[in-house]
Amino acid sequence: MDEGRAIIDADLGEILGRLGARLESLSGGRVLITGAAGFLAAYIVDAIARANSEGLISPRCRLQLLLRSAPDPSGRLAGVAGRPDVDVIVADVNAGYLLDPGLTHIVHAASAASPGAFRSDPIGTALANTAALQRLLEHARGGGVRSVLFFSSSEVYGDPDPAEIPTPETCAGRVDFTGPRACYAESKRFGETLCALYHAQHDVPVKVVRPFHVHGPGLRLDDGRIVVELIRQGLRQGALELLSDGRATRCYGYVADATVGFLLALTSEHDGLAFNIGADAPETSILELAATIAGVLQLPAPAPAVTPLPEHLRGAPNRSCPDLTRARRLLGYAPQTSLEDGLRRTVDWFRAREAPGPV
């Protein structure tokens, strides 16, 4: 086993150990995961597949993975694509595809998530979070589906009022609905509206998760978001460079913790609710994050930039920190991985991939 896969497998062991018997509710089911090759969705795929293998889901559930293209033999899903309990569906989520009438669970994670990706196809991004979602909710309306999980985003809050930081799920947010990030943030907001309406009008068992700045193995080196961009600079250039003054703050969560939260939400009975998922401490400035990553990479810490913000950063929140009270109370969710440990695992994974280019 290569070192990179060993890091992911260690994460999966931790995830399943923390979930205990919660995945038993998937037993004998058929689970559709859209955008299955994406960073967050792939961890869900791996966790359920491993739970099948270890007898934690018995009888096994069947995984149906919706992908835009066939799995790369050396890619993130290489270990599961050929399994007898896994079906691969190659289709564009916005183009329509045949839905299995026997589906019991639906995870809708198909959407561009990084600024570069969603700004290169803003209409496709918006439709994935609205029209494609509506089709899945309509399917679930027909009965037989036990749970639907929609992947929203912390971007639905925009740049919240400082009085609402840490930000609870009840915060209405402040979002620029025509700005450069609107195709993503505003479509996630309307997607959540659709979820609420289908639950209220048709009793669809839907839950929403709002991930907050999750990082870990499986990200692309050209993703563009701050954690992986700083790692990319360090690995490729041997130095880190900031594009801002570094004062904006975030809470950065590790993917193993987040995956536990996502699966707790999927298997819960809390239909109609949204849950913040991520880490709620420490609230870290970009400059502090860069210094931590520089320490992991054994490089000098960068200085803040004095040039104007690049366009893809305009409209990004000044502070982003979740209130996890609802997830802790209703789901039993509790992130456990420290920022430095999560960053170290992420860096080690990229190093194991010998990351001279995108992965």
BALOBA-1460 file (C-alpha; in Angstrom, 3 decimals):
// residues 359
<rec num="1" residu="m" x="0.000" y="0.000" z="0.000"/>
<rec num="2" residu="d" x="1.348" y="3.443" z="-0.883"/>
<rec num="3" residu="e" x="1.853" y="6.001" z="1.855"/>
<rec num="4" residu="g" x="-0.852" y="8.326" z="0.527"/>
<rec num="5" residu="r" x="-3.469" y="5.589" z="0.609"/>
<rec num="6" residu="a" x="-2.319" y="4.616" z="4.099"/>
<rec num="7" residu="i" x="-3.163" y="8.136" z="5.321"/>
<rec num="8" residu="i" x="-6.690" y="7.896" z="3.886"/>
<rec num="9" residu="d" x="-7.143" y="4.392" z="5.298"/>
<rec num="10" residu="a" x="-6.110" y="5.612" z="8.748"/>
<rec num="11" residu="d" x="-8.723" y="8.365" z="8.426"/>
<rec num="12" residu="l" x="-11.358" y="5.802" z="7.437"/>
<rec num="13" residu="g" x="-10.590" y="3.628" z="10.447"/>
<rec num="14" residu="e" x="-11.028" y="6.674" z="12.661"/>
<rec num="15" residu="i" x="-14.284" y="7.644" z="10.934"/>
<rec num="16" residu="l" x="-15.875" y="4.206" z="11.313"/>
<rec num="17" residu="g" x="-14.694" y="3.901" z="14.896"/>
<rec num="18" residu="r" x="-16.433" y="7.144" z="15.767"/>
<rec num="19" residu="l" x="-19.657" y="6.302" z="13.909"/>
<rec num="20" residu="g" x="-20.138" y="3.021" z="15.723"/>
<rec num="21" residu="a" x="-23.422" y="1.384" z="14.709"/>
<rec num="22" residu="r" x="-24.841" y="4.463" z="12.963"/>
<rec num="23" residu="l" x="-24.279" y="3.086" z="9.461"/>
<rec num="24" residu="e" x="-26.486" y="0.054" z="10.148"/>
<rec num="25" residu="s" x="-29.407" y="2.144" z="8.903"/>
<rec num="26" residu="l" x="-27.952" y="1.787" z="5.386"/>
<rec num="27" residu="s" x="-28.289" y="-2.002" z="5.541"/>
<rec num="28" residu="g" x="-29.773" y="-3.520" z="2.405"/>
<rec num="29" residu="g" x="-30.194" y="-0.093" z="0.864"/>
<rec num="30" residu="r" x="-29.241" y="1.561" z="-2.407"/>
<rec num="31" residu="v" x="-27.262" y="4.755" z="-1.938"/>
<rec num="32" residu="l" x="-26.843" y="7.256" z="-4.787"/>
<rec num="33" residu="i" x="-23.941" y="9.691" z="-4.407"/>
<rec num="34" residu="t" x="-23.718" y="12.420" z="-7.040"/>
<rec num="35" residu="g" x="-20.372" y="14.076" z="-7.631"/>
<rec num="36" residu="a" x="-18.869" y="10.949" z="-6.088"/>
<rec num="37" residu="a" x="-15.316" y="11.714" z="-7.224"/>
<rec num="38" residu="g" x="-15.317" y="15.075" z="-5.467"/>
<rec num="39" residu="f" x="-13.148" y="15.733" z="-2.427"/>
<rec num="40" residu="l" x="-15.840" y="15.429" z="0.246"/>
<rec num="41" residu="a" x="-18.022" y="12.849" z="-1.509"/>
<rec num="42" residu="a" x="-15.114" y="10.453" z="-2.113"/>
<rec num="43" residu="y" x="-14.558" y="10.124" z="1.628"/>
<rec num="44" residu="i" x="-18.231" y="9.206" z="2.063"/>
<rec num="45" residu="v" x="-17.894" y="6.604" z="-0.710"/>
<rec num="46" residu="d" x="-14.781" y="5.128" z="0.891"/>
<rec num="47" residu="a" x="-16.311" y="5.074" z="4.370"/>
<rec num="48" residu="i" x="-19.491" y="3.269" z="3.260"/>
<rec num="49" residu="a" x="-17.550" y="0.817" z="1.067"/>
<rec num="50" residu="r" x="-15.233" y="-0.034" z="3.955"/>
<rec num="51" residu="a" x="-18.185" y="-0.409" z="6.326"/>
<rec num="52" residu="n" x="-19.661" y="-2.885" z="3.833"/>
<rec num="53" residu="s" x="-16.383" y="-4.832" z="3.760"/>
<rec num="54" residu="e" x="-16.061" y="-4.934" z="7.542"/>
<rec num="55" residu="g" x="-19.619" y="-6.143" z="8.139"/>
<rec num="56" residu="l" x="-20.707" y="-2.892" z="9.760"/>
<rec num="57" residu="i" x="-23.490" y="-2.680" z="7.164"/>
<rec num="58" residu="s" x="-25.212" y="-6.048" z="6.876"/>
<rec num="59" residu="p" x="-26.655" y="-6.912" z="4.500"/>
<rec num="60" residu="r" x="-24.432" y="-4.661" z="2.437"/>
<rec num="61" residu="c" x="-25.866" y="-1.571" z="0.827"/>
<rec num="62" residu="r" x="-25.308" y="-0.930" z="-2.864"/>
<rec num="63" residu="l" x="-23.445" y="2.218" z="-3.835"/>
<rec num="64" residu="q" x="-24.366" y="4.056" z="-7.035"/>
<rec num="65" residu="l" x="-21.708" y="6.618" z="-7.938"/>
<rec num="66" residu="l" x="-22.612" y="9.366" z="-10.381"/>
<rec num="67" residu="l" x="-19.511" y="10.705" z="-12.170"/>
<rec num="68" residu="r" x="-19.003" y="13.039" z="-15.128"/>
<rec num="69" residu="s" x="-16.352" y="10.690" z="-16.549"/>
<rec num="70" residu="a" x="-15.125" y="7.161" z="-15.961"/>
<rec num="71" residu="p" x="-12.941" y="6.764" z="-12.853"/>
<rec num="72" residu="d" x="-9.221" y="7.322" z="-13.361"/>
<rec num="73" residu="p" x="-7.408" y="4.004" z="-12.686"/>
<rec num="74" residu="s" x="-4.942" y="5.949" z="-10.521"/>
<rec num="75" residu="g" x="-7.509" y="8.398" z="-9.166"/>
<rec num="76" residu="r" x="-9.323" y="8.821" z="-5.903"/>
<rec num="77" residu="l" x="-11.972" y="6.130" z="-6.495"/>
<rec num="78" residu="a" x="-9.640" y="3.508" z="-7.971"/>
<rec num="79" residu="g" x="-10.074" y="1.254" z="-4.964"/>
<rec num="80" residu="v" x="-13.869" y="1.054" z="-5.104"/>
<rec num="81" residu="a" x="-14.893" y="1.411" z="-8.755"/>
<rec num="82" residu="g" x="-14.567" y="-2.312" z="-9.519"/>
<rec num="83" residu="r" x="-16.258" y="-3.654" z="-6.404"/>
<rec num="84" residu="p" x="-19.357" y="-5.888" z="-6.766"/>
<rec num="85" residu="d" x="-21.324" y="-3.624" z="-4.407"/>
<rec num="86" residu="v" x="-20.568" y="-0.486" z="-6.441"/>
<rec num="87" residu="d" x="-22.217" y="0.728" z="-9.651"/>
<rec num="88" residu="v" x="-20.644" y="3.583" z="-11.617"/>
<rec num="89" residu="i" x="-22.984" y="5.865" z="-13.569"/>
<rec num="90" residu="v" x="-21.200" y="8.158" z="-16.021"/>
<rec num="91" residu="a" x="-23.439" y="11.160" z="-16.655"/>
<rec num="92" residu="d" x="-23.653" y="14.925" z="-16.277"/>
<rec num="93" residu="v" x="-25.876" y="15.693" z="-13.310"/>
<rec num="94" residu="n" x="-27.413" y="18.562" z="-15.304"/>
<rec num="95" residu="a" x="-28.120" y="16.488" z="-18.413"/>
<rec num="96" residu="g" x="-30.490" y="13.932" z="-16.903"/>
<rec num="97" residu="y" x="-29.918" y="10.249" z="-16.196"/>
<rec num="98" residu="l" x="-31.992" y="7.236" z="-15.195"/>
<rec num="99" residu="l" x="-32.758" y="7.148" z="-11.477"/>
<rec num="100" residu="d" x="-33.086" y="3.777" z="-9.757"/>
<rec num="101" residu="p" x="-36.665" y="3.432" z="-8.433"/>
<rec num="102" residu="g" x="-35.282" y="1.397" z="-5.521"/>
<rec num="103" residu="l" x="-33.058" y="4.137" z="-4.095"/>
<rec num="104" residu="t" x="-33.140" y="4.382" z="-0.302"/>
<rec num="105" residu="h" x="-30.584" y="7.169" z="0.244"/>
<rec num="106" residu="i" x="-29.447" y="10.108" z="-1.878"/>
<rec num="107" residu="v" x="-26.355" y="12.244" z="-1.287"/>
<rec num="108" residu="h" x="-26.253" y="15.228" z="-3.634"/>
<rec num="109" residu="a" x="-22.695" y="16.540" z="-3.664"/>
<rec num="110" residu="a" x="-22.319" y="17.311" z="-7.385"/>
<rec num="111" residu="s" x="-21.222" y="20.924" z="-7.721"/>
<rec num="112" residu="a" x="-18.089" y="22.876" z="-8.502"/>
<rec num="113" residu="a" x="-16.730" y="24.120" z="-5.166"/>
<rec num="114" residu="s" x="-13.481" y="25.986" z="-5.726"/>
<rec num="115" residu="p" x="-13.624" y="29.590" z="-7.042"/>
<rec num="116" residu="g" x="-11.736" y="28.709" z="-10.218"/>
<rec num="117" residu="a" x="-14.078" y="25.831" z="-11.015"/>
<rec num="118" residu="f" x="-17.391" y="27.547" z="-10.357"/>
<rec num="119" residu="r" x="-16.351" y="30.757" z="-12.095"/>
<rec num="120" residu="s" x="-15.382" y="28.791" z="-15.224"/>
<rec num="121" residu="d" x="-18.904" y="27.319" z="-15.461"/>
<rec num="122" residu="p" x="-21.216" y="29.552" z="-13.421"/>
<rec num="123" residu="i" x="-24.446" y="28.406" z="-15.088"/>
<rec num="124" residu="g" x="-23.590" y="24.730" z="-14.705"/>
<rec num="125" residu="t" x="-22.728" y="25.352" z="-11.068"/>
<rec num="126" residu="a" x="-26.014" y="27.115" z="-10.411"/>
<rec num="127" residu="l" x="-28.068" y="24.399" z="-12.125"/>
<rec num="128" residu="a" x="-26.323" y="21.567" z="-10.254"/>
<rec num="129" residu="n" x="-27.411" y="23.121" z="-6.965"/>
<rec num="130" residu="t" x="-30.970" y="23.879" z="-8.070"/>
<rec num="131" residu="a" x="-32.445" y="22.095" z="-11.112"/>
<rec num="132" residu="a" x="-30.472" y="18.868" z="-10.581"/>
<rec num="133" residu="l" x="-31.326" y="18.933" z="-6.886"/>
<rec num="134" residu="q" x="-35.026" y="19.477" z="-7.635"/>
<rec num="135" residu="r" x="-35.067" y="16.353" z="-9.805"/>
<rec num="136" residu="l" x="-33.666" y="14.290" z="-6.931"/>
<rec num="137" residu="l" x="-36.127" y="15.753" z="-4.446"/>
<rec num="138" residu="e" x="-38.984" y="15.010" z="-6.825"/>
<rec num="139" residu="h" x="-37.768" y="11.421" z="-7.079"/>
<rec num="140" residu="a" x="-37.624" y="11.143" z="-3.283"/>
<rec num="141" residu="r" x="-41.169" y="12.487" z="-3.092"/>
<rec num="142" residu="g" x="-42.376" y="9.236" z="-4.619"/>
<rec num="143" residu="g" x="-41.605" y="7.283" z="-1.456"/>
<rec num="144" residu="g" x="-39.078" y="4.618" z="-0.561"/>
<rec num="145" residu="v" x="-36.217" y="7.035" z="0.009"/>
<rec num="146" residu="r" x="-35.247" y="7.061" z="3.670"/>
<rec num="147" residu="s" x="-32.908" y="10.048" z="3.618"/>
<rec num="148" residu="v" x="-31.646" y="12.771" z="1.268"/>
<rec num="149" residu="l" x="-28.511" y="14.759" z="2.093"/>
<rec num="150" residu="f" x="-27.821" y="18.027" z="0.257"/>
<rec num="151" residu="f" x="-24.339" y="19.499" z="0.371"/>
<rec num="152" residu="s" x="-24.713" y="23.231" z="0.829"/>
<rec num="153" residu="s" x="-21.860" y="25.470" z="1.997"/>
<rec num="154" residu="s" x="-20.779" y="28.002" z="4.590"/>
<rec num="155" residu="e" x="-20.889" y="30.420" z="1.635"/>
<rec num="156" residu="v" x="-24.665" y="30.721" z="2.205"/>
<rec num="157" residu="y" x="-23.846" y="33.095" z="5.064"/>
<rec num="158" residu="g" x="-21.757" y="35.402" z="2.878"/>
<rec num="159" residu="d" x="-20.013" y="37.913" z="5.118"/>
<rec num="160" residu="p" x="-22.067" y="37.662" z="8.324"/>
<rec num="161" residu="d" x="-22.638" y="40.463" z="10.797"/>
<rec num="162" residu="p" x="-19.894" y="40.254" z="13.482"/>
<rec num="163" residu="a" x="-22.675" y="39.843" z="16.049"/>
<rec num="164" residu="e" x="-23.486" y="36.477" z="14.414"/>
<rec num="165" residu="i" x="-19.992" y="35.002" z="14.618"/>
<rec num="166" residu="p" x="-19.739" y="32.131" z="15.556"/>
<rec num="167" residu="t" x="-22.532" y="31.726" z="13.024"/>
<rec num="168" residu="p" x="-25.593" y="29.594" z="13.871"/>
<rec num="169" residu="e" x="-27.772" y="27.912" z="11.255"/>
<rec num="170" residu="t" x="-30.480" y="30.497" z="11.946"/>
<rec num="171" residu="c" x="-28.333" y="33.316" z="10.514"/>
<rec num="172" residu="a" x="-29.840" y="34.684" z="7.276"/>
<rec num="173" residu="g" x="-26.436" y="35.846" z="6.063"/>
<rec num="174" residu="r" x="-25.319" y="38.702" z="3.844"/>
<rec num="175" residu="v" x="-24.654" y="37.562" z="0.275"/>
<rec num="176" residu="d" x="-23.947" y="39.589" z="-2.861"/>
<rec num="177" residu="f" x="-26.435" y="37.881" z="-5.193"/>
<rec num="178" residu="t" x="-24.862" y="39.154" z="-8.449"/>
<rec num="179" residu="g" x="-21.175" y="39.185" z="-7.457"/>
<rec num="180" residu="p" x="-18.385" y="36.917" z="-8.753"/>
<rec num="181" residu="r" x="-19.221" y="34.182" z="-6.218"/>
<rec num="182" residu="a" x="-23.015" y="34.396" z="-6.570"/>
<rec num="183" residu="c" x="-23.372" y="31.414" z="-8.927"/>
<rec num="184" residu="y" x="-22.197" y="29.221" z="-6.061"/>
<rec num="185" residu="a" x="-23.423" y="30.917" z="-2.892"/>
<rec num="186" residu="e" x="-26.818" y="31.994" z="-4.190"/>
<rec num="187" residu="s" x="-27.565" y="28.636" z="-5.837"/>
<rec num="188" residu="k" x="-26.696" y="26.869" z="-2.585"/>
<rec num="189" residu="r" x="-29.133" y="29.185" z="-0.812"/>
<rec num="190" residu="f" x="-31.927" y="28.427" z="-3.273"/>
<rec num="191" residu="g" x="-31.058" y="24.737" z="-3.095"/>
<rec num="192" residu="e" x="-31.673" y="24.916" z="0.637"/>
<rec num="193" residu="t" x="-34.999" y="26.647" z="-0.053"/>
<rec num="194" residu="l" x="-36.010" y="23.748" z="-2.302"/>
<rec num="195" residu="c" x="-35.054" y="21.281" z="0.425"/>
<rec num="196" residu="a" x="-37.156" y="23.149" z="2.983"/>
<rec num="197" residu="l" x="-40.131" y="23.313" z="0.608"/>
<rec num="198" residu="y" x="-40.031" y="19.639" z="-0.324"/>
<rec num="199" residu="h" x="-39.829" y="18.702" z="3.334"/>
<rec num="200" residu="a" x="-42.688" y="20.992" z="4.333"/>
<rec num="201" residu="q" x="-44.990" y="20.263" z="1.380"/>
<rec num="202" residu="h" x="-44.181" y="16.632" z="0.572"/>
<rec num="203" residu="d" x="-42.505" y="15.331" z="3.755"/>
<rec num="204" residu="v" x="-39.297" y="14.467" z="1.893"/>
<rec num="205" residu="p" x="-36.725" y="13.274" z="4.497"/>
<rec num="206" residu="v" x="-34.041" y="15.762" z="3.524"/>
<rec num="207" residu="k" x="-31.159" y="17.152" z="5.565"/>
<rec num="208" residu="v" x="-28.655" y="19.859" z="4.658"/>
<rec num="209" residu="v" x="-24.996" y="20.137" z="5.624"/>
<rec num="210" residu="r" x="-22.986" y="23.343" z="5.411"/>
<rec num="211" residu="p" x="-19.264" y="22.462" z="5.316"/>
<rec num="212" residu="f" x="-16.861" y="25.097" z="6.676"/>
<rec num="213" residu="h" x="-13.402" y="25.237" z="5.048"/>
<rec num="214" residu="v" x="-12.621" y="21.522" z="5.069"/>
<rec num="215" residu="h" x="-9.186" y="20.320" z="3.968"/>
<rec num="216" residu="g" x="-7.432" y="16.983" z="3.713"/>
<rec num="217" residu="p" x="-6.199" y="14.236" z="1.342"/>
<rec num="218" residu="g" x="-7.979" y="14.144" z="-1.991"/>
<rec num="219" residu="l" x="-7.946" y="17.840" z="-2.768"/>
<rec num="220" residu="r" x="-6.515" y="18.793" z="-6.134"/>
<rec num="221" residu="l" x="-3.242" y="20.647" z="-6.022"/>
<rec num="222" residu="d" x="-4.712" y="23.204" z="-8.446"/>
<rec num="223" residu="d" x="-7.910" y="23.612" z="-6.389"/>
<rec num="224" residu="g" x="-7.169" y="27.271" z="-5.630"/>
<rec num="225" residu="r" x="-8.588" y="27.448" z="-2.102"/>
<rec num="226" residu="i" x="-6.222" y="28.843" z="0.484"/>
<rec num="227" residu="v" x="-5.020" y="25.708" z="2.309"/>
<rec num="228" residu="v" x="-4.139" y="23.751" z="-0.805"/>
<rec num="229" residu="e" x="-2.834" y="26.862" z="-2.599"/>
<rec num="230" residu="l" x="-0.312" y="27.479" z="0.169"/>
<rec num="231" residu="i" x="0.700" y="23.812" z="0.149"/>
<rec num="232" residu="r" x="1.057" y="23.947" z="-3.644"/>
<rec num="233" residu="q" x="3.314" y="26.983" z="-3.427"/>
<rec num="234" residu="g" x="5.470" y="25.350" z="-0.786"/>
<rec num="235" residu="l" x="5.865" y="22.066" z="-2.678"/>
<rec num="236" residu="r" x="6.409" y="23.615" z="-6.101"/>
<rec num="237" residu="q" x="8.141" y="26.879" z="-5.359"/>
<rec num="238" residu="g" x="9.739" y="26.316" z="-1.975"/>
<rec num="239" residu="a" x="8.146" y="29.534" z="-0.716"/>
<rec num="240" residu="l" x="4.723" y="30.828" z="0.278"/>
<rec num="241" residu="e" x="3.103" y="34.011" z="-1.039"/>
<rec num="242" residu="l" x="-0.077" y="35.690" z="0.185"/>
<rec num="243" residu="l" x="-2.445" y="37.524" z="-2.165"/>
<rec num="244" residu="s" x="-4.114" y="39.495" z="0.652"/>
<rec num="245" residu="d" x="-3.181" y="41.255" z="3.877"/>
<rec num="246" residu="g" x="-3.813" y="37.959" z="5.672"/>
<rec num="247" residu="r" x="-6.199" y="39.400" z="8.267"/>
<rec num="248" residu="a" x="-9.324" y="37.452" z="7.245"/>
<rec num="249" residu="t" x="-10.057" y="34.598" z="9.647"/>
<rec num="250" residu="r" x="-11.465" y="31.108" z="9.201"/>
<rec num="251" residu="c" x="-11.967" y="27.916" z="11.175"/>
<rec num="252" residu="y" x="-10.358" y="25.086" z="9.229"/>
<rec num="253" residu="g" x="-11.773" y="21.577" z="9.641"/>
<rec num="254" residu="y" x="-10.178" y="18.256" z="8.719"/>
<rec num="255" residu="v" x="-11.958" y="15.931" z="6.308"/>
<rec num="256" residu="a" x="-12.124" y="12.923" z="8.649"/>
<rec num="257" residu="d" x="-14.002" y="14.977" z="11.244"/>
<rec num="258" residu="a" x="-16.282" y="16.440" z="8.577"/>
<rec num="259" residu="t" x="-17.084" y="13.018" z="7.097"/>
<rec num="260" residu="v" x="-18.275" y="11.827" z="10.501"/>
<rec num="261" residu="g" x="-20.596" y="14.835" z="10.607"/>
<rec num="262" residu="f" x="-21.936" y="14.243" z="7.100"/>
<rec num="263" residu="l" x="-22.742" y="10.597" z="7.801"/>
<rec num="264" residu="l" x="-24.290" y="11.414" z="11.177"/>
<rec num="265" residu="a" x="-26.601" y="13.839" z="9.362"/>
<rec num="266" residu="l" x="-27.462" y="11.363" z="6.585"/>
<rec num="267" residu="t" x="-28.404" y="8.634" z="9.067"/>
<rec num="268" residu="s" x="-30.232" y="10.924" z="11.502"/>
<rec num="269" residu="e" x="-33.967" y="11.470" z="11.850"/>
<rec num="270" residu="h" x="-33.660" y="15.248" z="11.869"/>
<rec num="271" residu="d" x="-35.423" y="15.858" z="8.571"/>
<rec num="272" residu="g" x="-35.776" y="19.412" z="7.350"/>
<rec num="273" residu="l" x="-32.770" y="20.758" z="9.283"/>
<rec num="274" residu="a" x="-29.448" y="22.243" z="8.199"/>
<rec num="275" residu="f" x="-26.226" y="21.543" z="10.084"/>
<rec num="276" residu="n" x="-22.958" y="23.447" z="10.171"/>
<rec num="277" residu="i" x="-20.120" y="20.925" z="9.826"/>
<rec num="278" residu="g" x="-16.452" y="21.718" z="10.315"/>
<rec num="279" residu="a" x="-14.264" y="22.975" z="13.144"/>
<rec num="280" residu="d" x="-15.277" y="25.791" z="15.469"/>
<rec num="281" residu="a" x="-11.780" y="26.468" z="16.810"/>
<rec num="282" residu="p" x="-9.252" y="27.890" z="16.498"/>
<rec num="283" residu="e" x="-10.367" y="30.900" z="14.474"/>
<rec num="284" residu="t" x="-7.206" y="31.435" z="12.450"/>
<rec num="285" residu="s" x="-6.106" y="34.342" z="10.286"/>
<rec num="286" residu="i" x="-4.803" y="33.645" z="6.790"/>
<rec num="287" residu="l" x="-1.422" y="34.903" z="7.977"/>
<rec num="288" residu="e" x="-1.458" y="32.490" z="10.931"/>
<rec num="289" residu="l" x="-2.540" y="29.646" z="8.654"/>
<rec num="290" residu="a" x="0.332" y="30.412" z="6.290"/>
<rec num="291" residu="a" x="2.783" y="30.425" z="9.190"/>
<rec num="292" residu="t" x="1.489" y="27.018" z="10.353"/>
<rec num="293" residu="i" x="1.769" y="25.502" z="6.873"/>
<rec num="294" residu="a" x="5.230" y="27.018" z="6.495"/>
<rec num="295" residu="g" x="6.192" y="25.325" z="9.761"/>
<rec num="296" residu="v" x="4.924" y="21.943" z="8.537"/>
<rec num="297" residu="l" x="6.859" y="22.412" z="5.284"/>
<rec num="298" residu="q" x="9.897" y="23.832" z="7.129"/>
<rec num="299" residu="l" x="9.805" y="27.032" z="5.080"/>
<rec num="300" residu="p" x="9.924" y="30.722" z="6.017"/>
<rec num="301" residu="a" x="6.535" y="32.271" z="6.841"/>
<rec num="302" residu="p" x="5.254" y="34.651" z="4.123"/>
<rec num="303" residu="a" x="4.609" y="38.362" z="4.471"/>
<rec num="304" residu="p" x="1.125" y="39.842" z="3.835"/>
<rec num="305" residu="a" x="0.451" y="41.270" z="0.375"/>
<rec num="306" residu="v" x="-0.024" y="44.990" z="-0.195"/>
<rec num="307" residu="t" x="-1.482" y="44.731" z="-3.707"/>
<rec num="308" residu="p" x="-5.247" y="44.899" z="-4.465"/>
<rec num="309" residu="l" x="-7.243" y="41.703" z="-4.000"/>
<rec num="310" residu="p" x="-7.501" y="39.467" z="-7.084"/>
<rec num="311" residu="e" x="-11.040" y="39.221" z="-8.461"/>
<rec num="312" residu="h" x="-11.728" y="35.661" z="-7.223"/>
<rec num="313" residu="l" x="-11.210" y="36.812" z="-3.619"/>
<rec num="314" residu="r" x="-13.627" y="39.727" z="-3.809"/>
<rec num="315" residu="g" x="-16.779" y="39.048" z="-1.851"/>
<rec num="316" residu="a" x="-15.143" y="36.414" z="0.349"/>
<rec num="317" residu="p" x="-16.077" y="36.804" z="4.043"/>
<rec num="318" residu="n" x="-13.776" y="38.607" z="6.458"/>
<rec num="319" residu="r" x="-14.577" y="36.089" z="9.196"/>
<rec num="320" residu="s" x="-15.975" y="32.574" z="8.973"/>
<rec num="321" residu="c" x="-16.544" y="30.517" z="12.097"/>
<rec num="322" residu="p" x="-19.418" y="28.061" z="12.658"/>
<rec num="323" residu="d" x="-21.570" y="27.670" z="15.726"/>
<rec num="324" residu="l" x="-21.709" y="23.872" z="16.061"/>
<rec num="325" residu="t" x="-24.244" y="23.791" z="18.894"/>
<rec num="326" residu="r" x="-26.993" y="22.178" z="16.783"/>
<rec num="327" residu="a" x="-24.707" y="19.484" z="15.339"/>
<rec num="328" residu="r" x="-23.222" y="18.716" z="18.741"/>
<rec num="329" residu="r" x="-26.625" y="18.494" z="20.433"/>
<rec num="330" residu="l" x="-28.664" y="16.653" z="17.802"/>
<rec num="331" residu="l" x="-26.017" y="14.598" z="15.978"/>
<rec num="332" residu="g" x="-23.403" y="14.081" z="18.673"/>
<rec num="333" residu="y" x="-20.850" y="15.657" z="16.339"/>
<rec num="334" residu="a" x="-17.513" y="16.720" z="17.813"/>
<rec num="335" residu="p" x="-14.442" y="17.531" z="15.673"/>
<rec num="336" residu="q" x="-11.286" y="16.044" z="17.145"/>
<rec num="337" residu="t" x="-8.389" y="16.750" z="14.774"/>
<rec num="338" residu="s" x="-6.163" y="19.722" z="15.579"/>
<rec num="339" residu="l" x="-5.391" y="22.233" z="12.843"/>
<rec num="340" residu="e" x="-1.701" y="21.343" z="12.743"/>
<rec num="341" residu="d" x="-2.373" y="17.590" z="12.700"/>
<rec num="342" residu="g" x="-4.863" y="17.947" z="9.850"/>
<rec num="343" residu="l" x="-2.492" y="20.124" z="7.859"/>
<rec num="344" residu="r" x="0.355" y="17.680" z="8.455"/>
<rec num="345" residu="r" x="-1.736" y="14.751" z="7.186"/>
<rec num="346" residu="t" x="-2.714" y="16.783" z="4.134"/>
<rec num="347" residu="v" x="0.886" y="17.762" z="3.370"/>
<rec num="348" residu="d" x="2.075" y="14.179" z="3.881"/>
<rec num="349" residu="w" x="-0.588" y="12.959" z="1.438"/>
<rec num="350" residu="f" x="0.512" y="15.447" z="-1.220"/>
<rec num="351" residu="r" x="4.137" y="14.509" z="-0.666"/>
<rec num="352" residu="a" x="3.269" y="10.827" z="-1.022"/>
<rec num="353" residu="r" x="1.660" y="11.662" z="-4.346"/>
<rec num="354" residu="e" x="4.951" y="13.316" z="-5.347"/>
<rec num="355" residu="a" x="2.801" y="16.272" z="-6.326"/>
<rec num="356" residu="p" x="4.617" y="18.134" z="-9.123"/>
<rec num="357" residu="g" x="1.264" y="18.742" z="-10.836"/>
<rec num="358" residu="p" x="-2.469" y="18.387" z="-10.298"/>
<rec num="359" residu="v" x="-3.683" y="15.252" z="-8.530"/>
